[in-house]
Amino acid sequence: MAEGGNCSNTGVGNGVCNENSSETPSTEEQWRGCAMEEIYRGMNEFELDHVPAVRPSDSHTVLYHCPIHEPDNVPPRPLRAHHKWDATHVRLPCSSKSQYPVTAADGSSTIEARWEMIEKALLQPITNSKELQAAILSYNTKYEGQWNFRSLHRLFEDDLDESESRVFFEDLLPRIIRLALRLPELVQAPIPLLKQGQNHSVTLSQQQISCLLANAFLCTFPRRNTMKKRSEYSAFPDINFNRLFQSSGKSVIEKIKCICHYFRRVCPTERDSSNVPTGVVTFTRRSLEPKELPNWAECKAPLGVTPLHITSDGTIEDQGFGLLQVDFANKYLGGGVLGGGCVQEEIRFVICPELLLSKLFTECLRPTEALLMVGTERFSDYSGYAGTFEWAGNHEDSIPRDSSRRRQTHIVAIDALHFMQSQHQYREDLIKRELNKAYVGFQHTLSTPAPGVASGNWGCGAFGGDPRLKALLQLMVCTVTQRPLVYFTFGDAELRDEVHRMHTFLLERNVCVKDLWNLLTSYQSQNMPGNELYNFIYGCISNTLKRSPKTKLVSPKSKNKLSFLTNWLKPKQLSTTATRRTNLSEDIFASTSESEVEANVEATAITISSTSTTDCPPVEKEEEEAAKQNVAQLTTVDLTNQSQSNDSIVNLLNSEESVLDELESTEIQITGSNNNTSTENSNITASTAKPTGARQRSLLEMLDQCYTTKSSNGPATKRICLNKTSNPNSTTPTKQQ
């Protein structure tokens, strides 16, 4: 069974919501975050590119003649090549190498061509489900005592009325059989297996896909029925429909209805082939090496840059137009779609049956692998979920096609881990595994902005994942891959609001990917229940910010007028350190002792002046020039000339009075001990003496001299400073101001 969360089949609201606003949309709107216009980057839903056009290459097998020269209403012409019967290609039932042992009535055994057996069995009249089962078992004799198509019998004997059953066996089943028997004509080239560790694509026409699925419906594929671990296809999903026909449950009947409706749409009649689909579909296996994966502990991308639209209404397939739509997959593609499963992945596979073909050639996914499926068409509507799932009639797919004739529907299958114990999902190695899995699915090599991702409670539901954790993990991956995220909570308004509040919180505090990684990987050691994850994150970030030196952003004007004080208060060697610290992404979760906090206080003022332009707008030129003039006036007064009067110094200080007044009003908050800060300032004062010779004095020395001249009763440190600066023989070294 594939995993998934509860789904509804309703629409989604539309409008604009300020990401940072505390106001919630009106009751008619079931979404939070940014509007869909921002998700689409202000473009048409299908304007952004997802993948390149179809071109045959060593890494891309195309089973029809490319480029396509046929008119749009004609299917592409099949490519002709030598068939291969080996371990790297699909073993087709029509191959001359496909043979089957047959036991005669006298007990003798012979080997016959399996395709001839299939043709002989299916061309006989079949009027009911029991005769259909007998025909299928005639070329699968090993399973005569094992296969019992109970659900198929129930559908035609109990669920459908007599007229509907008669239409199936008199009209639709013969069309399915004719389509299946055209396999040698429609598939004339070998189909490669998408095996583990490969990066390879396979593109087929919709007509070829329908032919292959007709063979799967009739259980013709050889070597694909055994479940033994050492069998050739033990690492591949099942493809023949025998398990679906014999599974039990109401949803199984409804899934068979979806499949039959698909064949009703795509199988031509004897006289009319206008209903044959003419598009193509691409299946791409992605596999990344460990060196190609991000280092999550060092990623400095801020989470707030990722646009998030989160809604409790709608579904991925109904509202995810033009986005990369996530299939909450099983590592064996399709999960329980050909069995009793009926959650997110299984439902998507039966309403878009062309997805089922991935089960024919896709080996089970490894932890750093994903499958991208482009161009599939939707044929059915549905209602309900799991046990309440029902086929709801025909669906006309209006999604436009790209230049290669593919529907612009892009589905990526990524399999989450199945957690038998909920607490295991918070382990660091398993968090990393889920991040890497999503990264393989979301990563791209586009030179243009990448389309957004339509996802939801991936790995939750039957797989036991925490949707609050999975939402954060997908947000981290979308941040790294620079994709917007549309998140569907499938009717869970509480989850919608919690995730939105968390995203806003992370945005406002400029939390980056590595910060969130550090928090998530430390959560398990706290021995807290899973539902406390968000409270843990809120508490850690809030407490860390309280312990860290606080710097309140100031206006560009104040920053320029503060620059002279920055140079005056702190030794120049500290400015290099402060600038380096601000160039790095501050790790607000690193442990910091009280002494470290105090030691960092003296770099805070310089940090303010070094704030990046992303925090504050550029300074106007005239304001910048005025600030430079203020600094120049302070730094060109030569106090070594004792003839300069103290009144001149006082006048000079008065000229800076307005600057100091603005300085006092900037509300710069610096945490730390007042006593320690005073001590630091005293130490700076004591170190301001320089060797003899003409030099320029700092503002602090000017204040010292002015103060001591007017009163001899000042503090001892002032008098010492004055004595040192007026002593021509002083050799006390001083840090450059």
N, C-alpha and C positions, 0 to 999 in steps of 0.2 A: 504494500500500500504506500502510495506517496503521501507526503504530509500536506497539511493545509489548515486554514482557519475557516470559521463560518463565513459563508458568502451570501450576499443578497444579489438579486438580479435587477436592481433599480438604477435610476440615473444619479448623476452627481450635480451638485449646485455649481453655479458659476458666478464670479464676481471678483472684487478686489478686496484684499485684507492686508493691512499693514502688519508686517512680520513682528515689529516691535510693539505694536499697540496692545494694550491690555483689554481693549474692547473686543467683544466677540461678535461674529456676524449675526445677522438676524436669524430668527428661528427657521426660516425657509432654507438657509444655507447650512449645509452639514460639513463644511470644510474649514480649515484653519491654515494660517501661513500665507504664502504668496499666491497670487492668482495664476491661473493656467497660462495667461499671456506671457508671464515671466518665465514659466517652465519652457514654453516654446520659443523663448528669446525674442518675442515680438514678431515671429514669423508664422507662416502657415504651418499647420500640423505636420505636413509631409514635405516641407521644404528642406529640412536638414538631412544631410546624407548619413546613412548608417554604415553601409558596406560598398565596396567597389562593384562595378558592373561584372557580369559573368564573362570570364575569359578562360578558356582551357589552358592548363599549365601542368607542370609536374606535381603541383600541390592542389590542383583543382581538376577533378574528372567531370566532364560534361557528357551526358549520354545521348545528346542529340546534336545535329549539325549547328554549329555556332560560328558566325552570327546567323540568326534566323532570317530566312528569306521568304517564308510563307506569310500570307496575309494574317492579320490579327485574329480572324475567326477560324483559322486553320491551325491545328496542333503542329509543333515543330517536328521535323522529320528525324526519326531515330538514327543514331550513329551506328555504323556497322564496323565491328572489329571481332577478332577471334575470341571465343569464349574461353574462360580459364576455370579449371576445376582444381582449386588449390586452397591452402589455408589462409590466403590473404584476400580472397574474393568470395562473394556470395555464391553458394552452390545452388544453381537454379534447377528446378525440377525438369525443365525441358532439355537439359544437357544430355548429350549421348553417354556421358559418364555416370549419369544418375540411373542406377540399377537397383532392383529389389528382388529378394528371394521369394519364390512362389512355390507353395506346396500343392501338389496335384492330389486328386482324389485317391489315387493308389498309394500315396505316401511319398512319392518321389518329389525331389526338389529341383527347381530350375531357377535361373537368373533371367529376369526380363527387364526390358527398358521401362523405367517407372513412368515416363511420360505417356507411353502407349497404354499403360494400365489406367492412368488418370483419364485419358480421353475416352477409353472404353466405358469406364464407370459413369462419367458425367454426361455422356451423350445418350444414356438410357433415360426413359421417362421417369421423372421424380415428381410424385404428386403429394407427398406429405413429409413431415420432419423425420419420421422413422426411416423412410426410404432414403432421405438425404444422409442420415447417419450411416446407413448401410453402405451407401456409395462411397463415402469418405473412408470408412474402415476397410474397404476393399483394397485400397493402396496404402493402408496403415495397419496391416494385419496383426502386428505385434501388440496392438492395443485393443483388440476386440473385446477382451474381458475387463478392460479398464475404463474405456471411454463410455460415458452415458450422457447424452446431450439433454439432460432433464430440463434446463431452462429454455432450450430451443423448442422442446415439445410443449412446455407450458405456454409459451408465447402463442404458438399456432393452434393449440388445442383449447386453451382456456381464455387467454387475454383477448385475442382477436376474434371477431365474429367470422363466420364461415366464408362470407364474401371476401373479406380482407385476406384470409388465408389462401383462398383460391387465386386471387390476383397475384399473390407472391409466387406461388408455385407454377402458375400458368404464364406469367409475364416476366416478373422481376428475376426470379431464379434463372430462367434460361438466358436472360441478358447477362447476368453475372457470370454464368458458365462460358458463354461465347467470348466475353471480355477476357476471362482467365486463360482460355485456350489460345488467345492471340499472343501469348507471351513470346514465342519464338520470333514473331513479326515485330512486336513493339519494343522489345529489349534485345538488341543485337550486339551489345558490347558488355564486357564484364563489369560488374559492380564491385568496387573495392570495399573491403571492410574498414571501417574507421576504428582502428585498434588503439590500444592504450599507448600513450607517448607520442602520438602523431598529431601534426597540424595539417589537416587535409579537408578538402571540401568535395562534395558530390552534388551535382545538379541534375535533376531529372525533370521531364515534362509532367504536367498533371495527368496526362493520358497514360504515361508509363507508370506513374504511381498508382492510378486506379487499377491497372492491370495486375500489378504486383499485389495490391491489397485484395483483389478478387481471388488470387491464388491463396493468400493467407486465410481468407474466409472459408475456402474449401480445403484448407489444411494440406497443401501440396508440397511445402518446402521440406526437403530431406534433412535428416540429422538434427531437427530442431524440436523434437518432442520429448527427448529424455531429460531427466532432471539430475542425472548422475554427475558427481563433482568432477570426474575425470573425462567427461565427454567433450567433444570438440568445441561445442558452443556453450559450455557451462558458464562462461563469463559474459554471455550475451543474454539479452531479454528473450522471452518467448515471442514468437511471431504468429504461429498458427492459432486459429481461433477456438480450438477444441476446449481449452480450459474455460473460456468465456461461456461456451455452450453448456458446460456441465456445472458451472458455479450456481449457487443458490442466492436468493434475495430479490426483492422487488427492483432494486436499482439495476441488477443484471439485465432484467427484461427491458428496462428503459434504455440501457446502453445498446442492446441489440437493435432496438427501434431506431436509434441514432445512426447506427451503421447501415441498416437497411435503407433509411432515407437517403444517406449519402450515395448508395449505389443507384437508387431511383433517379438521382440527379445526374450522375455522370455516365451511366451505362447507356450506350446508344441502342435504339431499336433496330430491327432489321431494315426498316425503310428510312429512318431518320437518325442522323448523327449530329444534329445541330446542337445537342446538349453537351457534347464532349468538351470539357474544359481545355483551354488553349494556352494556359500560363505555364510557368515553371517554378520549381521550389529548390532551394539550396540548403544543404545540411553541412555545417562546418564544425569539426571537432577542434577545440582549442586545448593546448597542453603547454604549460609553462614550467620551466626549470626553477629550482629554488633561488638561483641568482637573479631571476627576472622578477621576483616578488618584492614588494616594498618592505622596508625595515620600519615596522609600525612604531617602534619605540623611539624613532628619530624623526618621524614625519612632522614637520612644523606647519603644515597647511591649517589655517584656522577653519573650524567647523562652520562658523557663521557665514562663510562665503557661499555655501551650498543652498540654493533656493529649495525650500520644502513646501509642498502642498500636501496636506494630510486631510483625509476625508473619511467619514464613517459611512458614506453612501457610495454605491456603485461598485463595479468590479474592474479588474485589470483588462479583461477582454472587451468590456463595453465602453470604458472611458479612457483606456490607455492608447488612444489613436496616435500614431506617429512616434510613440515612445518605445524604448527597449522593454518588452514585457517579460516579467520573470515567471518561469515555470518552476513551481516548488517541487522539484523533481526527486525521484528515487535514483540512486546510482545506476540501477537497471532502468533504462528509460521507459517511461509509461507506467512504472509501478504496477499497481494491480488493475490496470485498465482492462486487461483480458482475463480478469478474475473477478473477485468480489469488491475490489476497491472502487470508491466513488467520491474522492475529494478533489482538491484543486487540479492536480495534474491529470487525473483520470477524466474529469469532466472536460477539460480543455482538449484532450485527445479524442473524445468521442464527438464533440461538436465541430472539431477540425480534424477529421479522420486522417488527413494526409500526414499528420504528425506521427501516426502509428507506424509509418514506414521506417522511422528512425530505429525501431526495434529490430529491423531486419539486419542492419549492418553496423550498429553502434555498440562496441564493447562497453562494459560497465565503467563508469567514470571513476578515475582516481581523485585524490584530494585536491590536486591542482589542475583539474580538467573541467571543461564545460562543453555544452553543445548548443550552437546557434542555429536556429531554423528560420529561414526567410522565405516568405511568399506563400505560406499556407492559406487556404480559403476556409471560411466558416460556412457550414451548411445547415446547422440546426440551432434553434433556440431551446432554452431549458428553464426549469424552475426548480427550486429546492436545492438540497445539498445532502450528500451522503445518503442516508436512508430515505430521505424525502425527495431525492432527485427524480425528475420526470422530463421526458422529451416533450417540448412545447411547440413543435411544428417547424416549418421551414424558416430559414434565415437567408436573406439575399445580401451577400457581402458587397458593400459599396466602396471598400478600400481601393484607392487607385493603384495602378501598376507602375513599376519603375521602368527604366529603359531596357531592362532585360526580360520584361514580362512577368516579374514577380510582384505579387501583392505586397504593398509596403507595410507588412506585418512582420515584426521582428521579435522572435521569442527565444529567450536564452534559458536553457535548462541547467540549474545548479542544485545539487543535492546537499541538503543539510544533514548534520549528524542526528542520529536517533538516540535520545537520552532516556535511558531507563530510570536513572536517578537524576532528578532535576538539578541538584547541586553540582553535578559534574560539568555542566555547561559553563561554569564560571572559572574553570581551570585555565591557566594561561595558555597551555598548548592547544586546548580545544577552541578557545577564543581566536587564537592565531589561525587555526585551521579554517574556521568559518569566515574570517576576514579574507584569507587567501582564496577560498572557494568563490566568494562573491567578487573578488578582484579579477579572477580569471574570466568571469562572466561579463563584468562591466568594462574591462579595459579595452582600449581601442588605439588605433594608429592614425586617426583622422587628423588632417591639418586644419579642418574647420571645426567650429564648436560642436561638441557631441550632443546628440539628443538626450533627453532625460530618461530616467528609469521609472517604470511603473511596477511597483512591488507591494508588499504587504507583510503579513505575519509568516514570513518564510521560516520553515523548520519548526513551526508551532503546531498546535492541534495534536494530531496523532504522533508526531515526533517529539513532543514534550518540551519544545523550546519556550523560552520566556520572550513574549513579543516585545517587551520593553528593552530587553537586551538586543534582540535582533534588529529593532529599529535603529538603535545607536550604531550597531555594526555596519548596517547598510548605509547609514549616513556617513560614517567614516570612509567607506569605500567610494561613495559618490564624491566625497570631497577630494580624494586622491585622484580619481579618474576625471574630475571636473565635469560631472554630470548632475543636473538637477534631479530631485527625487520627488515622485508622486507616490504617496503611501496610502494604501487602502486598509482600513481597520475592519472592514466587513461588518458594519453595524455597531461596533464598539465605540460609543461616543466618549466614554471615560478614558480609554486608551488614546483616542485621538487627542484629547485635551492634555493628557499627561505628556505625551511625546512632544506636542507643540510647545508646552511650557518649558520642557527641558531644552528644546532647540533654541528657544528665545533666551534662556538662561545662559547657555553656552555661547551664544552670539554676543550677548551684552558683556560677558567677561572675557571675550577674545580667547576662549579655550581652543587649543589646537589638537590635532589628531593624537600626537604623542602624549599630551596631558590626559586625554580620555583613556588612552591605552593604559597608562600607569594606574589610573583609578580602577578600571575594569579588572586588570590583572591582580590588583591587591584586594579586591572585594571578597574573594573566597576565604582568605585568611581571617576575615572578621567574624566568620561563623554566623552570619546574619541570614535570615530567610530571603528567598529570591524576590519577594515583593517589596523588599526594602532597598533595592538597588538604587532607585532614584533619590531616596532620602540620603543614602550614603554619599552619592555624588554631590548633592546640594551641600551637605554638611562639610565634606572635605574641601570643596572649593571655597566656601564661605569662611571656614576656619583658617585656611591657608592665606587667604587675602588679608585677614585680620592680623596674622602674624607677620606678614611681609611689609616692607617699607611702602607706604602709600604715596603715590604721586598723582595729584589731581591735575588734569590737563588745563593749561592756561591758554589764553588767546595769543595769537601771533604778536600783537602789540606788546603784551606783557613779556613774552618770551624775549623779544629784542631788548627791551629795557632792563631785563634781568641779566643780560649777557655780561655786563660790566661787573656785576656783583659776583657772578660765577667765577670770573677770573680773579677777583679780589679775595674771595673767601677761601678757595681751595688751591693747593699746589698743583702746578700744571701736570705733573706726572699722573695725577688721578684722573685727569680728563681723558687720557688714553684708555684707561681701564673702563671708565664709565661709558665711553663711546662704544667700546667693544662689547660691553654687556648689553647695550641697547640694540646693537646690530643682531645679536642672537635672539632667538625666540625664548623669552623668559620661561623657565620651567617653574611654574608656580607651585608644583607639587614636590619639589626637592626639599629634603629636610634641612632646616636652617636653625642653627642654635641662636640663643639670644645674643651671644657675642658677635656672631656673624651679622645679625641684623644691625647691631650698633655700628659695626665696622663699615657697613654699607650705607649708613646714613649720609656720610660725607660725600658720596657719589650721587646722591639723589638730585641735588640742585643741577648738577651737570647733566643728569639723565633728562631733566625737563628740557633743557636747551637743545638736547640731542634728539628729541622725539621726532619720529619719521613724519614725512609729509602726508602719510596716509591717515595719521591721527589729527593733524591740523592742516588748514589750507595754507598756501604759500603767502609769504609776507609781502605787502606792497612795497615797491621800491623806495618811495619817499620815507616810509617808516624805517626801513632798513638803514638808509643813509643817516637819518637822524640818530639812530641808535649808535652807529659807528662814530658819529661826531661826539656823542656823549662819552664814549669810551676813550676817544682820542684826547679829549680835554683832560681826562683823569691821568692819562699815561704820559703826558708831555710836561708835567710840572716837575722841575728839578729842585728838590729840596736840599741838595748838597750845598746850594748857595745860601749861606746863612743870612745874607743881606735881604733875602726875600722876607717880607714882613708876615707876621702871623695873621694880620688882617686880610692879606691876599689869600691865605689858605682858607680862612673862614668864608670869604666871598666865593671861593671856588666850591666849597662844600654846599653853600646855599644854592648855588646854581644847579646842584643835583637834587635839591629838596623834592621837586616834583616827581623825579624818578623814584626816590625812596618811598614817597607816599604811595605811588602805584604799586611798588613792591610789597608794601604792607597789606595791600588790599587784594592780593592774588590768591589768597586762601591755599597756600602750599602747606600740605600736612606731611610732616615727617615724624614717624614713630621712632621711639628710642628714648634713652635716658637723657633728661635735661642736664644732669650733672656731667654725663659723659660728653655731651655736646659742648658744654662750657669748657671742659678740660681740653677738648680738641682745639677749640678756638684759642685757648691760652697757649697751647703748644705751637700753633701756627704763628701767633704773635711773637713768641720767643725765638722763632727760627727765621725771622725776617731780616736779620742783619746780614750785610754782605761785606766782602773785603773792601779795603779802602779804594778810593777812586770815584770819579763822577758816575752817578747812576740815577735812575728814575725810581721814586719811592711810591709805595702802594698807598691806597686810600686809608688803610688801617694805620700806617705810620703817620700820615697827615693828621688823622684824628688824635693819635697819641701826642704828637707835638703840640697841637692846638690845646688839648686838654691840660697838659702839664704846664704850658706857658701861663694859662689863665689861673691855675691853682696848683700850689705845691703840695697840697694835701691829698692828691689823688691816690689811687691804688698803687701798691708797690710795683705791680707788673707794668703799669704805664711808665713809671719812672725808670724802671730797668730798661724798658724798650727804648726810651728816649736817650738814656745814657749810652746804650749800645750803638744807636744810630748816629750819635754825635761823636763817638770815639773813633778817631781816624786810625787807631792801631788795632781796631777790632778785626779778628780773623775768623769769626764764627761763620761757618758755611750756611748758605740759605738756599732753599729750593726756589727755582725760577718762578716768578709770579706770572 
